[in-house]
Amino acid sequence: MPDVKPETKLDALLDATDRRLMVATQAGLPRVSRPYDVLADQLGIAADEVTSRLQRMLDCGVIRRIGAVPNHYAIGYTANGMSVWDVDDARIDELGAEVGALSFVTHCYRRPRRLPDWPYNLFAMVHSQNREEVAARVAEIEALLGSACRGHDILYSTRILKKTGLRIAG
C-alpha cells in the first residue's frame, strides 16, 4: 500500500471553499439566530450551500459533529463528575447506549481497560449543581447497569480546561 500523506486524502475530499468553511467554523459558529447565513455572506456562497457542504463533511467523516459546547460552570453546574465503570464486555454496547441516552449524561463512551491499574471501560459525564446530586445520578446509572457492573468511581473536575478540536491553518 502506498504511503499517502493524510493531507493528500483530505485534499481529495475537500475543495478550497470547504477548507475556508472549516477555518471559518473551527472556533465556533457565529452566535446569531441564523449562523449559516452569516457564514454564507462571509464566504460568498448561499446558506443552503453552507449546510450541504457541512452535511457532506459530516457524512464522509471529515467532521464528527456540530454541537454546542456549554460552559457548565457558567450555567450553574459546578459539580462535574466523570463516572467510570467496569462493565461486562458482552453487554457494554447495549448498556452504554442506555447510559448515553439518560437525560443527565452529557457524553458516554467506551475506552479500553488498562489492567491491572485501571479496570474501567465505560465513561459517562454527569454535570450537576453539587456533588450530592452527581452521586445520586451515578446511583441511577449503577441501578441501570445492575449485575453487569463490577465496580465504578467518580472523577470530579477541579478546573476548566480549554476545549478545542484540531485546527487547520487558514
Helices and strands as residue ranges (DSSP letters): H 6-13, H 16-25, H 35-43, H 47-59, E 79-87, G 89-91, H 92-100, E 105-110, E 122-128, H 131-145, G 146-148, E 149-156
